[in-house]
Amino acid sequence: MEAIRPKISIVIPAYKASNYLAEAIDSALAQTYDNYEIIVVNDGSPDEGATRAVAGKYGDKIRYFEKENGGSSSALNRGIKEMQGEWFSWLSHDDLYKKDKLSEQVKLLNQLYEKGEVLENHILFTGSELVNAQGKVISTPKEKDLLKIAEHIDSITDNKYLIAEPTRYNFHGCGCLIHKSVLDKMGGFDEKLRLINDVDLWYRLYEGGYKLHFIPKVLVQGRVHAKQLSTQIGYSYHNPEQDMFWNRCLNWLKDNAKDDYELFVLYGKNAYLKTRYKEGDDAFAMARSLKPKKSFGLWIIKTKTKTYSKLRNLAKKLYLKLRVGKAK
């Protein structure tokens, strides 16, 4: 069977992006896989043409578009609309691809193709690491941990487990590879969302029954710096968007898995780890109602998870504050 070589569209939403845009484009141009296009969408950057100037240096190596400011979701959707490729690959203007990002994903697509799978039904993600403003690696996952994620994802036979633990893995948005027809069917990214447009789409993909795959390699570098939106507005798991998201996942479980004790425990633990204690309490209450005899065991799980959550989140805040502070 002859190998497939689908065209991939790398979409880069750009807003006041002159600081890192060139590095992002260069990382896309350095791909070892060669059947791709790069689409840069300037989301109305108020920077006196600085973003436009950076993109302009690449000439016909990229396709460049401008639009009025509407947020990253609207810029991504514009890029998706302009795609000439079959598959969508997201690259934020301040993040980077490793050179084998696309080739590794196409290799997996070929493995699925050889098995006779309908490729459009499959969503691909990869491992990622964090770099600071200067591009220095500040956090990278262990190989064994990436392998565990891949093994677990492969073992999942029902996406209800992904909905029950919606942020267990926090797939990096730039690690995705999604067929354009799926995005068209899903309606693209929700343009009302500023912070969780990625996990919102992942939820809708889970709900739609698409099969996830995780390549256990670091193929994306996510940049942490003082000027990114999440840092500027004080990203947390407590805002109206998060309220909507966590309640939607819990309500889905109540409607579709109301008798599944295990799923409510999983959701409760995941909610606690993200300091969503109200939703976690609600989930644990559901679990207790299903198996009253396990009430004491649930209390132990709740106490241990909440304590660990508070300590971990405190450590994370201190870590990022120190790292981002040094990058200013």
C-alpha positions as CSV (number, residue, x, y, z in Angstrom):
1,M,0.0,0.0,0.0
2,E,1.4,3.3,-1.1
3,A,2.0,5.8,1.7
4,I,-0.2,8.9,1.9
5,R,1.2,12.4,2.0
6,P,-1.7,14.7,2.9
7,K,-1.3,18.4,2.7
8,I,-1.2,20.1,6.2
9,S,-2.2,23.7,6.9
10,I,-0.2,25.3,9.7
11,V,-2.4,28.1,11.0
12,I,-0.7,30.9,13.1
13,P,-3.0,33.4,14.7
14,A,-1.0,36.6,15.3
15,Y,-1.8,39.5,17.6
16,K,0.9,42.0,18.4
17,A,3.2,39.2,17.4
18,S,6.3,40.9,16.2
19,N,8.3,39.6,19.3
20,Y,8.1,35.9,18.5
21,L,6.4,35.5,15.1
22,A,9.6,35.0,13.1
23,E,10.7,32.2,15.4
24,A,7.3,30.4,15.1
25,I,7.4,30.7,11.3
26,D,11.0,29.5,11.1
27,S,10.1,26.4,13.2
28,A,7.3,25.7,10.7
29,L,9.6,26.1,7.7
30,A,12.1,23.8,9.3
31,Q,9.7,20.8,9.2
32,T,11.2,17.6,7.8
33,Y,7.8,16.9,6.2
34,D,7.4,19.0,3.1
35,N,3.7,18.9,2.0
36,Y,2.3,21.8,4.0
37,E,1.4,25.4,3.9
38,I,1.8,28.2,6.5
39,I,-1.1,30.6,7.1
40,V,-0.6,33.6,9.2
41,V,-3.7,35.6,10.3
42,N,-3.1,39.0,11.7
43,D,-5.9,39.6,14.2
44,G,-6.0,43.4,13.9
45,S,-2.7,44.0,15.7
46,P,-2.5,47.6,16.9
47,D,1.3,47.7,16.6
48,E,1.8,50.2,13.7
49,G,2.4,47.4,11.2
50,A,5.1,45.6,13.2
51,T,3.4,42.2,12.9
52,R,2.7,42.8,9.2
53,A,6.4,43.7,8.6
54,V,7.6,40.4,10.2
55,A,5.2,38.3,8.1
56,G,6.1,40.3,5.0
57,K,9.7,39.2,5.1
58,Y,8.7,35.7,4.3
59,G,7.1,36.5,0.9
60,D,5.4,33.6,-0.8
61,K,6.7,31.1,1.8
62,I,3.6,31.9,3.8
63,R,0.0,33.0,3.1
64,Y,-0.8,36.1,5.0
65,F,-4.2,37.5,5.9
66,E,-5.4,40.4,8.0
67,K,-8.7,40.9,9.8
68,E,-10.3,43.1,12.4
69,N,-9.5,42.1,16.0
70,G,-11.8,39.4,17.3
71,G,-9.6,37.1,19.4
72,S,-7.6,34.0,18.8
73,S,-10.6,31.9,18.0
74,S,-11.7,34.2,15.2
75,A,-8.2,34.3,13.8
76,L,-8.0,30.5,13.9
77,N,-11.4,30.2,12.2
78,R,-10.3,32.6,9.5
79,G,-7.2,30.5,8.9
80,I,-9.3,27.3,8.8
81,K,-11.6,29.0,6.2
82,E,-8.5,29.8,4.1
83,M,-7.0,26.3,4.3
84,Q,-5.9,24.5,1.1
85,G,-4.7,21.5,3.1
86,E,-6.7,18.5,4.4
87,W,-5.4,18.6,8.0
88,F,-5.2,21.5,10.5
89,S,-2.2,22.1,12.6
90,W,-2.2,25.0,15.1
91,L,0.9,27.0,15.9
92,S,0.6,30.0,18.3
93,H,2.8,32.9,17.3
94,D,4.9,32.6,20.5
95,D,5.3,28.8,20.4
96,L,7.5,26.5,18.4
97,Y,7.5,23.2,16.5
98,K,10.2,20.6,16.7
99,K,11.4,19.8,13.2
100,D,9.7,16.3,13.2
101,K,6.3,17.5,14.4
102,L,4.5,16.9,11.2
103,S,6.5,13.9,10.0
104,E,5.7,12.0,13.2
105,Q,2.0,12.7,12.9
106,V,1.9,11.7,9.2
107,K,3.7,8.5,10.2
108,L,0.9,7.7,12.6
109,L,-1.7,8.6,10.0
110,N,-0.1,6.1,7.6
111,Q,-0.2,3.4,10.3
112,L,-3.9,4.1,10.7
113,Y,-4.4,4.1,7.0
114,E,-2.7,0.7,6.6
115,K,-5.2,-0.6,9.1
116,G,-8.1,0.6,7.0
117,E,-9.2,3.3,9.4
118,V,-11.3,6.3,8.3
119,L,-8.6,8.9,9.0
120,E,-11.1,11.8,9.5
121,N,-12.3,10.0,12.7
122,H,-8.9,10.3,14.4
123,I,-7.5,13.3,16.3
124,L,-3.7,13.4,17.0
125,F,-1.8,15.1,19.8
126,T,1.8,15.2,20.8
127,G,3.9,15.8,23.9
128,S,5.1,19.3,24.7
129,E,7.6,21.1,26.9
130,L,7.9,24.7,28.2
131,V,10.4,27.3,27.2
132,N,10.9,30.8,28.6
133,A,11.0,34.1,26.7
134,Q,14.5,33.4,25.5
135,G,13.6,29.9,24.3
136,K,15.4,28.1,27.1
137,V,13.7,24.9,28.2
138,I,12.3,25.3,31.7
139,S,10.2,22.1,32.0
140,T,10.1,18.9,29.9
141,P,8.2,15.7,30.6
142,K,9.9,12.4,31.3
143,E,9.8,9.9,28.5
144,K,8.2,7.3,30.8
145,D,5.4,9.7,31.6
146,L,4.7,10.4,27.9
147,L,4.6,6.7,27.3
148,K,2.0,6.2,30.1
149,I,-0.2,8.9,28.6
150,A,0.0,7.2,25.1
151,E,-0.8,3.8,26.6
152,H,-3.8,5.1,28.5
153,I,-5.2,7.0,25.6
154,D,-4.8,3.9,23.4
155,S,-6.7,1.8,26.0
156,I,-9.7,4.1,26.2
157,T,-12.7,2.6,24.5
158,D,-15.2,5.3,25.4
159,N,-14.6,9.1,25.5
160,K,-16.7,9.3,28.6
161,Y,-13.5,8.8,30.5
162,L,-12.0,11.8,28.8
163,I,-15.0,13.9,29.7
164,A,-14.8,12.7,33.3
165,E,-11.2,13.9,33.5
166,P,-11.3,16.9,31.1
167,T,-7.9,18.3,32.1
168,R,-6.0,15.2,33.1
169,Y,-3.5,15.6,30.3
170,N,-3.9,19.3,29.2
171,F,-3.0,18.5,25.6
172,H,-1.1,21.4,24.2
173,G,-3.2,23.1,21.5
174,C,-0.3,23.3,19.1
175,G,0.2,19.6,19.3
176,C,-3.0,18.8,17.5
177,L,-3.7,17.5,14.0
178,I,-7.3,17.5,13.0
179,H,-9.0,17.0,9.7
180,K,-10.6,20.1,8.3
181,S,-14.0,18.3,7.8
182,V,-14.1,17.7,11.5
183,L,-13.6,21.4,12.3
184,D,-16.2,22.3,9.8
185,K,-18.6,19.9,11.4
186,M,-17.8,21.1,14.9
187,G,-18.2,24.7,13.9
188,G,-14.5,25.5,14.5
189,F,-13.4,27.4,17.7
190,D,-15.9,29.2,19.9
191,E,-15.2,32.9,19.2
192,K,-16.9,33.9,22.5
193,L,-14.1,32.2,24.5
194,R,-10.7,33.9,25.2
195,L,-9.0,31.4,27.5
196,I,-10.3,27.9,27.0
197,N,-11.0,27.8,23.3
198,D,-8.8,24.7,23.0
199,V,-10.2,22.6,25.8
200,D,-13.7,23.6,24.7
201,L,-13.0,22.1,21.3
202,W,-11.4,19.0,22.8
203,Y,-14.6,18.5,24.8
204,R,-16.7,18.7,21.7
205,L,-14.5,16.2,19.9
206,Y,-14.8,13.8,22.9
207,E,-18.5,14.3,22.8
208,G,-18.5,13.6,19.1
209,G,-16.9,10.3,19.6
210,Y,-13.6,11.0,17.7
211,K,-10.7,8.7,18.5
212,L,-7.7,10.3,20.2
213,H,-4.1,9.4,19.7
214,F,-1.1,10.7,21.6
215,I,2.5,10.5,20.2
216,P,4.8,10.1,23.2
217,K,7.4,12.6,22.0
218,V,8.1,16.2,22.7
219,L,7.3,17.8,19.4
220,V,6.0,21.2,20.5
221,Q,7.5,23.9,22.7
222,G,5.1,26.1,24.5
223,R,6.5,29.5,25.6
224,V,5.8,31.0,29.0
225,H,6.3,34.8,29.1
226,A,5.0,37.9,30.8
227,K,3.1,39.3,27.8
228,Q,0.9,36.3,26.9
229,L,-2.8,36.7,27.6
230,S,-3.1,34.1,30.3
231,T,-0.3,35.8,32.3
232,Q,-1.6,39.3,31.7
233,I,-5.1,38.6,33.0
234,G,-4.1,36.2,35.7
235,Y,-5.1,32.9,34.4
236,S,-6.9,30.6,36.8
237,Y,-9.4,27.8,36.9
238,H,-12.0,30.3,38.3
239,N,-13.7,32.6,35.8
240,P,-17.0,32.5,33.8
241,E,-15.5,30.4,31.0
242,Q,-14.2,27.8,33.5
243,D,-17.6,27.8,35.3
244,M,-19.3,27.0,32.0
245,F,-16.8,24.3,31.1
246,W,-16.7,22.4,34.4
247,N,-20.5,22.5,34.8
248,R,-21.0,21.3,31.2
249,C,-18.8,18.2,31.7
250,L,-20.5,17.4,35.0
251,N,-23.9,17.8,33.5
252,W,-22.9,15.5,30.6
253,L,-22.0,12.8,33.1
254,K,-25.2,13.2,35.0
255,D,-27.2,12.8,31.7
256,N,-25.1,10.1,30.1
257,A,-23.4,8.2,32.9
258,K,-25.7,8.7,35.9
259,D,-25.1,5.2,37.3
260,D,-21.3,5.1,36.8
261,Y,-19.7,5.4,40.2
262,E,-16.1,5.4,38.8
263,L,-16.7,8.3,36.5
264,F,-18.0,10.6,39.2
265,V,-15.0,9.7,41.4
266,L,-12.6,10.4,38.5
267,Y,-14.4,13.8,37.8
268,G,-14.3,14.7,41.5
269,K,-10.6,14.1,41.8
270,N,-9.8,16.0,38.5
271,A,-12.0,18.9,39.7
272,Y,-10.3,19.0,43.0
273,L,-6.8,19.0,41.4
274,K,-7.9,22.2,39.5
275,T,-9.3,23.7,42.7
276,R,-12.9,23.4,41.4
277,Y,-14.0,22.2,44.8
278,K,-17.7,23.0,44.3
279,E,-18.0,20.8,41.3
280,G,-15.8,18.2,42.9
281,D,-18.1,18.1,45.9
282,D,-21.1,17.6,43.7
283,A,-19.4,14.7,41.9
284,F,-18.4,13.0,45.1
285,A,-22.0,13.4,46.4
286,M,-23.2,11.7,43.2
287,A,-20.7,8.8,43.8
288,R,-21.7,8.5,47.5
289,S,-25.4,8.3,46.5
290,L,-24.6,5.4,44.1
291,K,-22.5,3.5,46.7
292,P,-23.3,4.7,50.2
293,K,-21.1,2.0,51.8
294,K,-18.1,3.7,50.3
295,S,-18.7,7.0,52.0
296,F,-15.7,6.8,54.3
297,G,-13.4,5.8,51.5
298,L,-14.6,8.7,49.5
299,W,-14.0,11.0,52.4
300,I,-10.3,9.8,52.5
301,I,-10.0,10.4,48.7
302,K,-11.5,13.9,49.0
303,T,-9.2,14.9,51.8
304,K,-6.0,13.6,50.3
305,T,-6.8,15.0,46.9
306,K,-7.7,18.5,48.2
307,T,-4.6,18.7,50.3
308,Y,-2.4,17.6,47.4
309,S,-4.2,20.1,45.2
310,K,-3.6,23.1,47.4
311,L,0.1,22.2,47.8
312,R,0.6,21.6,44.1
313,N,-1.1,24.8,43.0
314,L,0.9,26.8,45.5
315,A,4.1,25.3,44.2
316,K,3.0,25.9,40.5
317,K,2.3,29.6,41.2
318,L,5.6,30.1,42.8
319,Y,7.5,28.2,40.0
320,L,5.8,30.2,37.2
321,K,6.2,33.5,39.0
322,L,9.9,32.9,39.3
323,R,10.4,31.6,35.7
324,V,8.2,34.3,34.1
325,G,9.7,37.0,36.3
326,K,13.2,36.1,35.1
327,A,12.0,36.3,31.5
328,K,10.7,39.9,31.7
